[in-house]
Amino acid sequence: MHVHTLEFTDRNRLSSAFERIVSDEHVEDCLVETERLCIRFVAVPERAAALIERIYLDGGLRFAQCHTARSLTP
């Protein structure tokens, strides 16, 4: 799993992307920071890439970053 961080140009784009992300069955978790116009979500890289590409094509995506999520259990 990877944690994907997306930043947007405005609240309308943020809201539209949020709807797309939370409706995707492959997204494990999602967090929205409305003040920062940012969404973080957890998904497998292959599915996330397609989702992020669709969001990019919709417009308003300013920044995208991916981090590997590590388990907290030993």
Backbone as a chain_set.jsonl record, in Angstrom:
{"seq": "MHVHTLEFTDRNRLSSAFERIVSDEHVEDCLVETERLCIRFVAVPERAAALIERIYLDGGLRFAQCHTARSLTP", "coords": {"N": [[0.833, -1.188, 0.0], [0.356, 2.282, -0.597], [0.694, 5.705, 0.415], [-0.893, 8.413, -0.869], [-0.575, 11.773, -1.698], [-2.372, 14.55, -2.597], [-2.614, 17.812, -3.894], [-4.649, 20.68, -4.462], [-5.933, 23.293, -6.655], [-8.215, 24.711, -5.982], [-11.25, 24.719, -3.939], [-13.461, 23.535, -5.222], [-12.334, 21.743, -7.087], [-10.993, 20.104, -5.282], [-13.172, 19.002, -3.88], [-14.493, 17.595, -5.938], [-12.512, 15.709, -6.622], [-12.33, 14.362, -4.183], [-14.835, 13.082, -4.037], [-14.553, 11.297, -6.167], [-12.417, 9.728, -5.253], [-13.305, 8.596, -2.755], [-15.35, 7.044, -3.672], [-14.157, 4.981, -4.954], [-13.562, 1.583, -4.929], [-11.114, 0.45, -4.32], [-9.676, 2.087, -2.692], [-8.327, 2.387, 0.454], [-8.349, 4.14, 2.674], [-9.036, 7.584, 3.447], [-8.219, 11.017, 3.776], [-9.084, 14.381, 4.214], [-7.859, 17.648, 3.988], [-9.155, 20.524, 4.239], [-8.396, 23.231, 4.536], [-5.795, 23.288, 3.577], [-6.231, 22.453, 1.043], [-5.924, 19.743, 0.334], [-5.67, 16.216, -0.169], [-5.222, 13.056, 1.255], [-4.705, 9.681, 0.569], [-4.964, 6.083, 0.835], [-3.907, 3.429, -1.101], [-3.373, 0.693, -3.415], [-0.534, 0.901, -5.596], [-0.953, 0.549, -8.429], [-3.728, 0.881, -8.886], [-4.098, 3.391, -7.782], [-2.576, 5.005, -9.486], [-4.071, 5.081, -11.875], [-6.371, 6.328, -10.913], [-5.368, 8.819, -10.024], [-4.455, 9.818, -12.46], [-6.905, 10.186, -13.791], [-8.036, 12.155, -12.148], [-6.174, 14.185, -12.55], [-6.626, 14.719, -15.277], [-9.154, 15.802, -15.059], [-8.566, 18.291, -14.119], [-7.101, 20.967, -12.139], [-5.378, 19.783, -10.321], [-2.618, 20.354, -8.416], [-0.325, 19.29, -7.241], [1.201, 16.124, -6.704], [2.098, 13.337, -4.745], [3.739, 10.355, -3.611], [4.064, 7.968, -1.027], [5.531, 5.126, 0.505], [3.613, 3.076, 2.524], [4.192, 1.938, 5.75], [3.918, -0.866, 7.862], [2.824, -0.754, 11.242], [2.989, -2.785, 12.984], [5.126, -5.309, 14.344]], "CA": [[0.0, 0.0, 0.0], [1.049, 3.563, -0.631], [-0.051, 6.897, 0.791], [-0.83, 9.389, -1.955], [-0.939, 13.123, -1.295], [-2.759, 15.388, -3.728], [-2.963, 19.19, -3.552], [-5.507, 21.228, -5.507], [-5.933, 24.739, -6.854], [-9.384, 25.327, -5.351], [-12.137, 23.805, -3.21], [-14.319, 22.771, -6.137], [-11.526, 20.617, -7.59], [-10.786, 19.239, -4.121], [-14.429, 18.306, -3.629], [-14.714, 16.664, -7.04], [-11.545, 14.618, -6.471], [-12.717, 13.606, -2.996], [-15.954, 12.212, -4.424], [-14.016, 10.245, -7.026], [-11.556, 8.87, -4.44], [-14.059, 7.807, -1.768], [-16.245, 6.092, -4.346], [-13.339, 3.916, -5.539], [-13.546, 0.429, -4.017], [-9.745, 0.045, -4.025], [-9.093, 3.036, -1.746], [-8.46, 1.864, 1.82], [-8.619, 5.208, 3.63], [-8.921, 8.898, 2.818], [-8.237, 12.152, 4.696], [-9.139, 15.653, 3.503], [-7.479, 18.848, 4.724], [-9.786, 21.559, 3.413], [-7.647, 24.486, 4.601], [-4.601, 23.134, 2.738], [-6.679, 21.943, -0.255], [-5.117, 18.533, 0.229], [-6.262, 14.91, 0.105], [-4.314, 11.923, 1.384], [-5.443, 8.428, 0.539], [-4.175, 4.859, 0.827], [-4.346, 2.493, -2.148], [-2.285, 0.018, -4.116], [0.004, 1.83, -6.595], [-1.53, 0.405, -9.765], [-5.062, 1.487, -8.9], [-3.95, 4.814, -7.486], [-2.055, 5.682, -10.679], [-5.205, 5.326, -12.778], [-7.245, 7.29, -10.244], [-4.699, 10.122, -10.057], [-4.472, 10.277, -13.849], [-8.259, 10.679, -14.076], [-8.177, 13.417, -11.409], [-5.336, 15.146, -13.271], [-7.321, 15.084, -16.508], [-10.29, 16.645, -14.683], [-8.027, 19.637, -13.901], [-7.013, 21.53, -10.794], [-4.394, 19.096, -9.492], [-1.409, 21.172, -8.367], [0.817, 18.522, -6.754], [0.913, 14.738, -6.327], [3.253, 12.666, -4.165], [3.446, 9.012, -3.127], [4.956, 7.415, -0.006], [5.253, 3.749, 0.873], [3.057, 2.951, 3.872], [4.808, 0.839, 6.493], [3.105, -1.428, 8.932], [3.268, -0.43, 12.594], [3.131, -4.021, 13.756], [6.413, -5.961, 14.039]], "C": [[0.876, 1.248, 0.0], [0.1, 4.673, -0.175], [0.18, 7.937, -0.302], [-1.331, 10.729, -1.435], [-1.202, 13.943, -2.545], [-3.114, 16.775, -3.221], [-3.661, 19.824, -4.752], [-5.477, 22.75, -5.54], [-7.115, 25.432, -6.186], [-10.286, 24.261, -4.724], [-13.049, 22.981, -4.109], [-13.592, 21.561, -6.69], [-11.257, 19.609, -6.482], [-12.019, 18.387, -3.868], [-14.708, 17.248, -4.696], [-13.779, 15.457, -6.93], [-11.888, 13.745, -5.27], [-13.834, 12.629, -3.322], [-15.469, 11.028, -5.258], [-13.215, 9.235, -6.194], [-12.375, 8.001, -3.489], [-15.02, 6.818, -2.417], [-15.475, 4.925, -4.974], [-13.19, 2.78, -4.533], [-12.145, -0.012, -3.615], [-9.031, 0.997, -3.071], [-9.394, 2.555, -0.33], [-8.882, 2.926, 2.82], [-8.386, 6.541, 2.936], [-9.058, 9.984, 3.884], [-8.223, 13.429, 3.868], [-8.742, 16.768, 4.456], [-7.978, 20.035, 3.905], [-9.006, 22.872, 3.419], [-6.422, 24.457, 3.699], [-4.94, 22.688, 1.32], [-5.933, 20.665, -0.615], [-5.94, 17.29, 0.551], [-5.129, 13.906, 0.235], [-5.161, 10.659, 1.353], [-4.489, 7.255, 0.414], [-4.773, 3.912, -0.215], [-3.125, 1.802, -2.735], [-1.825, 0.92, -5.266], [-0.664, 1.747, -7.966], [-2.889, 1.091, -9.867], [-4.977, 2.991, -8.669], [-3.473, 5.586, -8.711], [-3.19, 6.02, -11.651], [-6.147, 6.389, -12.203], [-6.653, 8.698, -10.307], [-4.663, 10.677, -11.475], [-5.832, 10.855, -14.212], [-8.489, 12.032, -13.388], [-7.373, 14.517, -12.094], [-6.042, 15.641, -14.527], [-8.55, 15.956, -16.241], [-9.859, 18.089, -14.45], [-7.98, 20.022, -12.437], [-6.036, 20.836, -9.862], [-3.09, 19.881, -9.57], [-0.167, 20.355, -8.041], [0.36, 17.115, -6.397], [2.206, 14.097, -5.837], [2.82, 11.317, -3.614], [4.511, 8.583, -2.121], [4.552, 5.972, 0.248], [4.751, 3.716, 2.307], [3.705, 1.744, 4.538], [3.884, 0.392, 7.6], [3.688, -1.03, 10.29], [3.434, -1.658, 13.467], [4.434, -4.699, 13.368], [6.27, -7.213, 13.208]], "O": [[1.986, 1.253, 0.531], [-1.115, 4.594, -0.352], [1.319, 8.288, -0.611], [-2.387, 10.805, -0.806], [-0.361, 14.02, -3.44], [-3.832, 16.91, -2.231], [-3.319, 19.55, -5.903], [-5.054, 23.403, -4.586], [-7.031, 26.616, -5.857], [-10.107, 23.065, -4.949], [-13.373, 21.84, -3.779], [-14.16, 20.471, -6.757], [-11.289, 18.4, -6.714], [-11.911, 17.178, -3.663], [-15.116, 16.132, -4.376], [-14.204, 14.318, -7.124], [-11.753, 12.523, -5.331], [-13.778, 11.467, -2.921], [-15.922, 9.899, -5.074], [-13.323, 8.028, -6.407], [-12.16, 6.791, -3.424], [-15.454, 5.861, -1.776], [-16.087, 3.98, -5.473], [-12.739, 2.999, -3.408], [-11.996, -0.775, -2.661], [-7.893, 0.737, -2.681], [-10.549, 2.344, 0.039], [-9.682, 2.654, 3.715], [-7.638, 6.624, 1.962], [-9.898, 9.889, 4.779], [-7.44, 13.55, 2.926], [-9.222, 16.833, 5.587], [-7.299, 20.493, 2.986], [-8.961, 23.559, 2.399], [-6.049, 25.477, 3.121], [-4.047, 22.555, 0.482], [-5.389, 20.525, -1.71], [-6.798, 17.311, 1.433], [-4.193, 13.9, -0.565], [-6.194, 10.569, 2.016], [-3.358, 7.402, -0.05], [-5.972, 3.632, -0.212], [-1.994, 2.262, -2.576], [-2.642, 1.631, -5.852], [-0.912, 2.776, -8.594], [-3.158, 1.803, -10.835], [-5.704, 3.766, -9.291], [-3.922, 6.707, -8.946], [-3.248, 7.129, -12.182], [-6.653, 7.241, -12.932], [-7.362, 9.658, -10.611], [-4.824, 11.882, -11.671], [-5.911, 11.896, -14.865], [-9.068, 12.943, -13.98], [-7.837, 15.651, -12.205], [-6.054, 16.839, -14.808], [-8.945, 16.754, -17.091], [-10.67, 19.008, -14.563], [-8.713, 19.484, -11.608], [-5.879, 21.26, -8.717], [-2.524, 20.055, -10.649], [0.926, 20.679, -8.505], [-0.729, 16.926, -5.855], [3.269, 14.284, -6.428], [1.674, 11.148, -3.198], [5.703, 8.804, -2.33], [3.369, 5.636, 0.211], [5.389, 4.266, 3.204], [3.758, 0.659, 3.959], [3.162, 1.193, 8.193], [4.907, -0.978, 10.457], [3.965, -1.57, 14.573], [4.819, -4.675, 12.199], [7.268, -7.855, 12.882]]}, "num_chains": 1, "name": "protein.A"}
